[in-house]
Amino acid sequence: MADAPVKEPWHIWLIGIFAVLFNAIGVFDFVMTMVQGAEYQASAGMTPDQIAHYQMMPGWMTVVWAVGVFTAFLASILLLLRRKLALPVFVLSLAAFLVSLLYTYVLTNGGAIMGQQMAITSAVIAGLLVFFSWYSRFMTVRCVLR
């Protein structure tokens, strides 16, 4: 009986699809910033100081940003595919996001430049990444993810 299939809960689809859509926004934002740069950022409502902050970002931070958004998107797909690899990939994305917060709020004056709205957005992103990681662990323990 240990090998009996585990019934997949209805909420895995709800959370998985939400995760894919939410994290697709991060991928879109990254790609558009890389392709169109300041023009895209201005169209997204960023101020000249905010755009300058992003343009002065060191290369290693661009890598951290890329790792964060692409691994979150990949982990979301892995969750929908019922793969337990979703958990470590979500954790990697969370770690990359925390490094970006460290850069923004400790190593630079990005927090002051980006303003309260970005702080709220960052808190929401961090909260969701923690939730997605927890949920992936919960589904792994329940043997829903294999």
Backbone as ProteinMPNN parsed JSONL, in Angstrom:
{"seq_chain_A": "MADAPVKEPWHIWLIGIFAVLFNAIGVFDFVMTMVQGAEYQASAGMTPDQIAHYQMMPGWMTVVWAVGVFTAFLASILLLLRRKLALPVFVLSLAAFLVSLLYTYVLTNGGAIMGQQMAITSAVIAGLLVFFSWYSRFMTVRCVLR", "coords_chain_A": {"N_chain_A": [[0.805, -1.202, 0.0], [2.135, 1.155, 0.327], [2.958, 2.141, -2.065], [0.755, 3.143, -3.263], [-1.055, 5.377, -5.351], [-1.079, 8.874, -4.685], [-3.752, 10.99, -4.105], [-4.145, 13.853, -5.971], [-4.356, 17.12, -4.725], [-6.92, 19.616, -5.231], [-6.057, 22.222, -4.975], [-3.456, 22.386, -5.815], [-3.378, 22.925, -8.508], [-4.524, 25.478, -8.599], [-2.68, 27.026, -7.049], [-0.309, 26.435, -8.415], [-0.8, 27.422, -11.051], [-1.25, 30.115, -10.451], [1.31, 30.719, -9.434], [2.92, 30.333, -11.731], [1.878, 32.355, -13.442], [2.301, 34.686, -11.872], [5.113, 34.635, -11.546], [5.865, 34.76, -14.179], [5.538, 37.415, -14.732], [7.778, 38.552, -13.506], [9.8, 37.447, -15.122], [9.112, 38.599, -17.573], [9.468, 41.343, -16.948], [12.238, 41.394, -16.42], [13.311, 40.56, -18.934], [12.303, 42.559, -20.658], [13.531, 44.801, -19.535], [16.185, 44.202, -20.08], [16.138, 44.183, -22.868], [14.868, 46.583, -23.795], [15.605, 48.477, -21.968], [16.019, 51.646, -20.45], [13.892, 52.88, -21.748], [11.747, 51.046, -21.587], [11.571, 50.891, -18.781], [10.869, 53.534, -18.108], [8.375, 53.626, -19.343], [7.084, 51.917, -17.676], [6.675, 53.446, -15.51], [8.786, 54.248, -13.909], [10.959, 56.525, -12.217], [13.458, 58.956, -13.314], [15.671, 58.79, -11.516], [15.303, 56.239, -10.411], [15.577, 54.653, -12.675], [18.236, 55.24, -13.327], [19.465, 54.077, -11.113], [19.023, 51.336, -11.613], [20.44, 51.123, -14.018], [23.036, 51.506, -13.184], [23.588, 49.258, -11.823], [25.674, 46.609, -10.825], [27.203, 43.993, -12.84], [27.141, 41.461, -11.554], [24.858, 41.67, -10.022], [22.885, 41.762, -11.94], [23.034, 39.159, -12.832], [22.22, 37.836, -10.468], [19.602, 38.804, -10.315], [18.539, 37.697, -12.682], [18.819, 34.943, -12.099], [17.077, 34.796, -9.934], [14.471, 35.452, -11.043], [14.144, 33.651, -13.216], [14.504, 31.121, -12.047], [12.376, 31.086, -10.244], [10.219, 31.056, -12.001], [10.737, 28.629, -13.356], [10.552, 26.851, -11.18], [7.857, 27.112, -10.608], [6.69, 25.918, -12.829], [7.711, 23.343, -12.462], [6.326, 22.694, -10.133], [3.696, 22.518, -11.111], [4.106, 20.311, -12.712], [4.361, 18.38, -10.853], [6.83, 17.835, -9.6], [9.308, 17.175, -7.236], [11.594, 18.618, -7.267], [10.858, 21.209, -7.43], [10.884, 22.422, -4.91], [13.736, 22.873, -4.016], [14.414, 24.582, -6.115], [12.647, 26.736, -5.879], [13.619, 27.631, -3.405], [16.206, 28.419, -4.125], [15.547, 30.578, -5.791], [14.368, 32.271, -3.894], [16.603, 32.748, -2.285], [18.228, 34.165, -4.101], [16.613, 36.398, -4.445], [16.695, 37.475, -1.873], [19.385, 38.207, -1.766], [19.319, 40.237, -3.656], [17.736, 42.06, -2.297], [19.433, 42.662, -0.19], [21.48, 43.95, -1.583], [20.014, 46.175, -2.581], [18.939, 47.457, -0.264], [20.928, 47.526, 1.695], [23.612, 47.573, 0.717], [23.503, 49.647, -1.099], [21.911, 52.839, -1.722], [19.467, 52.196, -2.647], [16.953, 51.615, -1.548], [15.946, 54.098, -0.641], [15.839, 55.41, -3.075], [14.114, 53.82, -4.621], [11.743, 53.846, -3.185], [8.658, 53.705, -1.201], [6.668, 52.156, -2.462], [8.119, 50.211, -3.894], [9.258, 48.891, -1.753], [7.012, 47.731, -0.592], [6.208, 46.094, -2.724], [8.466, 44.422, -2.833], [8.227, 43.135, -0.367], [5.873, 41.684, -0.789], [6.687, 39.995, -2.889], [8.758, 38.547, -1.589], [7.244, 37.34, 0.444], [5.52, 35.724, -1.098], [7.389, 34.021, -2.353], [8.391, 32.677, -0.124], [6.028, 31.42, 0.678], [5.495, 29.797, -1.63], [7.729, 28.133, -1.511], [7.312, 26.88, 0.985], [4.856, 25.616, 0.411], [5.617, 23.866, -1.631], [7.296, 22.192, -0.178], [5.422, 21.149, 1.637], [3.741, 19.75, -0.141], [5.591, 17.923, -1.077], [6.191, 16.431, 1.236], [3.707, 15.279, 1.615], [3.767, 13.526, -0.442], [2.824, 14.277, -2.927], [4.327, 15.624, -4.753], [6.82, 14.274, -6.788]], "CA_chain_A": [[0.0, 0.0, 0.0], [3.001, 2.329, 0.364], [3.121, 2.641, -3.424], [-0.537, 3.587, -3.78], [-0.982, 6.761, -5.816], [-1.622, 9.897, -3.808], [-4.709, 11.84, -4.807], [-3.643, 15.233, -6.053], [-5.357, 18.08, -4.22], [-7.379, 20.595, -6.214], [-5.373, 23.504, -4.814], [-2.141, 22.412, -6.475], [-3.578, 23.61, -9.786], [-4.743, 26.891, -8.312], [-1.423, 27.641, -6.619], [0.667, 26.283, -9.496], [-1.094, 28.359, -12.139], [-0.978, 31.451, -9.922], [2.767, 30.873, -9.363], [3.431, 30.512, -13.095], [1.486, 33.678, -13.937], [2.991, 35.703, -11.085], [6.548, 34.629, -11.841], [6.034, 35.179, -15.571], [5.669, 38.879, -14.69], [9.183, 38.813, -13.211], [10.578, 37.129, -16.328], [8.802, 39.644, -18.556], [10.116, 42.58, -16.516], [13.677, 41.243, -16.632], [13.6, 40.529, -20.371], [12.037, 43.88, -21.228], [14.577, 45.705, -19.054], [17.413, 43.889, -20.809], [15.968, 44.464, -24.296], [14.511, 47.974, -24.069], [16.278, 49.331, -20.997], [15.389, 52.823, -19.842], [12.613, 53.155, -22.418], [10.748, 50.185, -20.945], [11.425, 51.277, -17.381], [10.097, 54.783, -18.077], [6.986, 53.303, -19.683], [6.533, 51.222, -16.507], [6.431, 54.445, -14.478], [9.951, 54.512, -13.07], [11.517, 57.88, -12.279], [14.836, 58.973, -13.825], [16.593, 58.298, -10.486], [15.135, 54.786, -10.31], [16.172, 54.081, -13.892], [19.691, 55.362, -13.162], [19.872, 53.068, -10.125], [19.081, 50.049, -12.311], [21.487, 51.146, -15.036], [24.345, 51.452, -12.518], [23.673, 47.989, -11.126], [26.803, 45.816, -11.325], [26.88, 42.787, -13.589], [26.789, 40.334, -10.685], [23.477, 41.834, -9.58], [22.044, 41.362, -13.067], [23.014, 37.688, -12.774], [21.378, 37.478, -9.323], [18.232, 39.097, -10.721], [18.155, 36.677, -13.661], [18.656, 33.677, -11.378], [15.858, 34.904, -9.138], [13.211, 35.405, -11.798], [14.018, 32.452, -14.04], [14.313, 29.934, -11.205], [11.007, 31.136, -9.717], [9.342, 30.612, -13.095], [10.986, 27.2, -13.54], [10.002, 26.129, -10.023], [6.401, 27.121, -10.765], [6.384, 24.874, -13.815], [7.99, 22.067, -11.797], [5.212, 22.449, -9.218], [2.582, 22.023, -11.927], [4.481, 18.98, -13.211], [4.431, 17.522, -9.657], [8.224, 17.445, -9.372], [9.799, 17.655, -5.946], [12.671, 19.565, -7.545], [10.299, 22.557, -7.272], [11.286, 22.991, -3.618], [15.049, 23.527, -4.009], [14.471, 25.655, -7.112], [12.014, 27.892, -5.224], [14.538, 28.125, -2.365], [17.264, 29.145, -4.839], [14.969, 31.85, -6.205], [14.235, 33.081, -2.686], [17.951, 33.175, -1.891], [18.644, 35.21, -5.039], [15.841, 37.595, -4.141], [17.225, 38.045, -0.634], [20.64, 38.884, -2.125], [18.968, 41.495, -4.322], [17.293, 42.978, -1.246], [20.646, 43.081, 0.508], [22.104, 44.944, -2.452], [19.178, 47.372, -2.684], [18.652, 48.147, 0.995], [22.084, 47.603, 2.595], [24.842, 47.934, 0.016], [23.293, 50.886, -1.852], [20.78, 53.637, -1.232], [18.336, 51.841, -3.514], [15.688, 51.687, -0.829], [15.489, 55.485, -0.68], [15.567, 55.761, -4.475], [12.974, 53.067, -5.14], [10.551, 54.327, -2.49], [7.798, 52.825, -0.41], [5.955, 51.205, -3.322], [9.014, 49.093, -4.17], [9.391, 48.141, -0.499], [5.797, 46.908, -0.485], [6.314, 45.074, -3.768], [9.494, 43.472, -2.401], [7.658, 42.335, 0.721], [4.914, 40.755, -1.4], [7.471, 38.985, -3.612], [9.405, 37.695, -0.587], [6.199, 36.529, 1.072], [5.065, 34.688, -2.034], [8.448, 33.024, -2.524], [8.384, 31.853, 1.096], [4.83, 30.584, 0.596], [5.679, 28.778, -2.663], [8.7, 27.171, -0.982], [6.617, 26.103, 2.01], [3.851, 24.789, -0.246], [6.337, 22.783, -2.318], [7.717, 21.256, 0.876], [4.204, 20.508, 2.118], [3.307, 18.79, -1.168], [6.602, 16.863, -1.129], [5.972, 15.59, 2.423], [2.469, 14.525, 1.373], [4.048, 12.657, -1.588], [2.149, 14.751, -4.137], [5.44, 15.885, -5.679], [7.676, 13.078, -6.851]], "C_chain_A": [[0.845, 1.261, 0.0], [3.164, 2.95, -1.014], [1.813, 3.11, -4.042], [-0.438, 5.048, -4.214], [-1.664, 7.711, -4.833], [-2.554, 10.769, -4.636], [-4.187, 13.277, -4.801], [-4.729, 16.201, -5.599], [-5.695, 19.119, -5.285], [-6.55, 21.874, -6.164], [-3.997, 23.546, -5.466], [-2.245, 23.101, -7.83], [-3.74, 25.104, -9.575], [-3.432, 27.593, -7.964], [-0.377, 27.561, -7.717], [0.446, 27.269, -10.632], [-0.849, 29.8, -11.684], [0.53, 31.703, -9.893], [3.365, 31.1, -10.751], [3.115, 31.923, -13.598], [2.222, 34.792, -13.193], [4.467, 35.774, -11.459], [6.85, 34.942, -13.303], [6.17, 36.702, -15.649], [7.124, 39.259, -14.427], [10.069, 38.552, -14.415], [10.362, 38.205, -17.382], [9.527, 40.945, -18.215], [11.625, 42.515, -16.76], [14.018, 41.333, -18.123], [13.391, 41.909, -20.994], [13.088, 44.898, -20.775], [15.876, 45.463, -19.812], [17.322, 44.303, -22.276], [15.757, 45.959, -24.561], [15.087, 48.967, -23.068], [15.431, 50.444, -20.438], [14.038, 53.142, -20.47], [11.495, 52.323, -21.794], [10.498, 50.63, -19.514], [10.631, 52.572, -17.235], [8.627, 54.506, -18.384], [6.292, 52.566, -18.54], [6.33, 52.172, -15.334], [7.604, 54.734, -13.559], [10.448, 55.94, -13.281], [12.928, 57.819, -12.87], [15.861, 58.465, -12.798], [16.509, 56.782, -10.329], [15.774, 54.089, -11.509], [17.698, 54.126, -13.784], [20.215, 54.328, -12.174], [20.0, 51.698, -10.792], [20.22, 50.018, -13.318], [22.886, 51.079, -14.432], [24.555, 50.13, -11.773], [24.834, 47.168, -11.698], [26.336, 44.524, -12.008], [26.47, 41.615, -12.71], [25.354, 40.438, -10.18], [22.506, 41.494, -10.705], [21.931, 39.85, -13.109], [22.104, 37.217, -11.637], [19.904, 37.691, -9.68], [17.728, 38.033, -11.693], [17.91, 35.333, -12.976], [17.341, 33.698, -10.6], [14.585, 34.727, -9.95], [13.063, 34.118, -12.603], [13.853, 31.184, -13.206], [12.917, 29.931, -10.582], [10.017, 30.644, -10.772], [9.494, 29.108, -13.323], [10.375, 26.391, -12.399], [8.477, 26.057, -10.115], [5.95, 26.049, -11.75], [6.617, 23.494, -13.202], [6.881, 21.707, -10.809], [4.016, 21.9, -9.987], [2.843, 20.618, -12.465], [4.626, 17.95, -12.089], [5.841, 16.996, -9.395], [8.719, 18.027, -8.068], [11.002, 18.572, -6.089], [12.172, 21.008, -7.427], [10.789, 23.196, -5.98], [12.681, 23.61, -3.656], [15.157, 24.66, -5.031], [13.77, 26.905, -6.572], [12.941, 28.485, -4.161], [15.69, 28.895, -2.997], [16.761, 30.518, -5.284], [14.824, 32.791, -5.013], [15.595, 33.602, -2.237], [18.448, 34.299, -2.805], [17.888, 36.508, -4.75], [16.347, 38.27, -2.87], [18.56, 38.748, -0.873], [20.327, 40.218, -2.795], [18.45, 42.523, -3.316], [18.48, 43.517, -0.455], [21.36, 44.165, -0.291], [21.324, 46.268, -2.413], [19.106, 48.163, -1.381], [19.844, 48.283, 1.942], [23.322, 48.125, 1.876], [24.732, 49.228, -0.789], [22.176, 51.684, -1.189], [19.535, 53.376, -2.073], [16.991, 51.913, -2.831], [15.103, 53.089, -0.866], [15.094, 55.885, -2.095], [14.284, 55.098, -4.961], [11.665, 53.427, -4.435], [9.724, 53.239, -1.832], [7.087, 51.786, -1.271], [6.831, 49.991, -3.625], [9.221, 48.257, -2.913], [8.191, 47.223, -0.302], [5.837, 45.774, -1.5], [7.328, 44.009, -3.375], [8.984, 42.576, -1.288], [6.672, 41.297, 0.187], [5.664, 39.631, -2.115], [8.125, 38.026, -2.627], [8.385, 36.776, 0.079], [5.71, 35.41, 0.172], [6.128, 33.624, -2.255], [8.556, 32.111, -1.304], [7.19, 30.902, 1.055], [5.009, 29.462, -0.429], [6.679, 27.711, -2.205], [8.047, 26.27, 0.056], [5.627, 25.136, 1.371], [4.501, 23.61, -0.971], [6.811, 21.74, -1.314], [6.524, 20.465, 1.395], [3.728, 19.445, 1.133], [4.31, 17.641, -1.321], [6.394, 15.901, 0.04], [4.717, 14.734, 2.242], [2.569, 13.598, 0.171], [3.24, 13.02, -2.835], [3.191, 15.063, -5.201], [6.373, 14.695, -5.623], [8.986, 13.372, -7.534]], "O_chain_A": [[0.331, 2.34, -0.297], [3.471, 4.136, -1.134], [1.773, 3.439, -5.227], [0.186, 5.861, -3.532], [-2.689, 7.383, -4.236], [-2.199, 11.227, -5.723], [-3.839, 13.829, -3.757], [-5.877, 16.112, -6.035], [-4.864, 19.456, -6.129], [-6.359, 22.536, -7.185], [-3.432, 24.624, -5.65], [-1.312, 23.783, -8.256], [-3.15, 25.904, -10.301], [-3.117, 28.64, -8.53], [0.368, 28.518, -7.931], [1.395, 27.881, -11.121], [-0.307, 30.608, -12.438], [0.984, 32.779, -10.282], [4.224, 31.965, -10.923], [3.995, 32.606, -14.123], [2.711, 35.735, -13.814], [5.005, 36.862, -11.666], [7.965, 35.345, -13.633], [6.847, 37.218, -16.538], [7.647, 40.183, -15.05], [10.979, 39.329, -14.705], [11.314, 38.668, -18.01], [10.129, 41.574, -19.086], [12.219, 43.475, -17.251], [14.905, 42.088, -18.52], [14.223, 42.369, -21.775], [13.489, 45.762, -21.556], [16.587, 46.41, -20.148], [18.317, 44.728, -22.864], [16.393, 46.531, -25.446], [15.054, 50.175, -23.305], [14.295, 50.24, -20.012], [13.136, 53.627, -19.786], [10.417, 52.845, -21.507], [9.351, 50.734, -19.081], [9.806, 52.691, -16.33], [7.739, 55.084, -17.758], [5.066, 52.582, -18.439], [5.863, 51.754, -14.274], [7.438, 55.396, -12.535], [10.364, 56.487, -14.381], [13.529, 56.746, -12.922], [16.815, 57.782, -13.169], [17.527, 56.118, -10.135], [16.43, 53.058, -11.363], [18.372, 53.151, -14.117], [21.291, 53.764, -12.376], [20.975, 50.982, -10.562], [20.894, 48.998, -13.46], [23.824, 50.64, -15.097], [25.602, 49.925, -11.159], [24.964, 47.044, -12.915], [25.227, 44.042, -11.778], [25.565, 40.858, -13.063], [24.704, 39.422, -9.935], [21.415, 40.988, -10.445], [20.86, 39.312, -13.388], [21.305, 36.3, -11.823], [19.061, 36.847, -9.376], [16.616, 37.528, -11.542], [16.911, 34.666, -13.245], [16.588, 32.725, -10.614], [13.717, 33.937, -9.582], [11.972, 33.553, -12.668], [13.138, 30.268, -13.612], [12.332, 28.862, -10.409], [9.086, 29.901, -10.46], [8.501, 28.395, -13.467], [9.75, 25.357, -12.635], [7.879, 25.049, -9.739], [4.954, 25.361, -11.526], [5.815, 22.581, -13.4], [6.537, 20.533, -10.667], [3.393, 20.927, -9.561], [1.912, 19.834, -12.651], [4.969, 16.795, -12.338], [6.015, 15.839, -9.011], [8.574, 19.223, -7.815], [11.39, 19.236, -5.128], [12.979, 21.933, -7.333], [11.081, 24.392, -5.957], [12.807, 24.795, -3.35], [15.922, 25.603, -4.824], [14.25, 28.018, -6.785], [13.037, 29.705, -4.033], [16.111, 29.921, -2.462], [17.479, 31.51, -5.164], [15.127, 33.979, -5.119], [15.723, 34.764, -1.854], [19.025, 35.276, -2.328], [18.468, 37.593, -4.808], [16.419, 39.497, -2.801], [18.838, 39.774, -0.252], [20.996, 41.217, -2.531], [18.698, 43.72, -3.465], [18.515, 44.694, -0.097], [21.792, 45.176, 0.264], [21.906, 47.338, -2.236], [19.201, 49.39, -1.388], [19.789, 49.066, 2.891], [24.001, 49.022, 2.377], [25.747, 49.838, -1.126], [21.578, 51.24, -0.209], [18.66, 54.235, -2.19], [15.988, 52.24, -3.466], [13.906, 53.259, -1.096], [14.124, 56.618, -2.29], [13.465, 55.729, -5.63], [10.593, 53.321, -5.031], [10.033, 52.049, -1.892], [6.923, 50.644, -0.843], [6.343, 48.861, -3.615], [9.346, 47.035, -3.001], [8.342, 46.073, 0.108], [5.535, 44.627, -1.171], [7.077, 42.818, -3.562], [9.28, 41.381, -1.269], [6.643, 40.161, 0.661], [5.322, 38.458, -1.969], [8.053, 36.811, -2.813], [8.632, 35.584, 0.256], [5.51, 34.282, 0.623], [5.803, 32.439, -2.337], [8.787, 30.909, -1.441], [7.325, 29.717, 1.361], [4.709, 28.305, -0.137], [6.495, 26.525, -2.481], [8.203, 25.05, 0.017], [5.567, 23.966, 1.749], [3.992, 22.49, -0.927], [6.733, 20.54, -1.576], [6.608, 19.25, 1.57], [3.35, 18.348, 1.545], [3.926, 16.519, -1.655], [6.42, 14.684, -0.148], [4.684, 13.583, 2.677], [1.589, 12.955, -0.204], [2.999, 12.172, -3.694], [2.984, 14.809, -6.387], [6.678, 14.174, -4.55], [9.824, 12.481, -7.673]]}, "name": "protein", "num_of_chains": 1, "seq": "MADAPVKEPWHIWLIGIFAVLFNAIGVFDFVMTMVQGAEYQASAGMTPDQIAHYQMMPGWMTVVWAVGVFTAFLASILLLLRRKLALPVFVLSLAAFLVSLLYTYVLTNGGAIMGQQMAITSAVIAGLLVFFSWYSRFMTVRCVLR"}
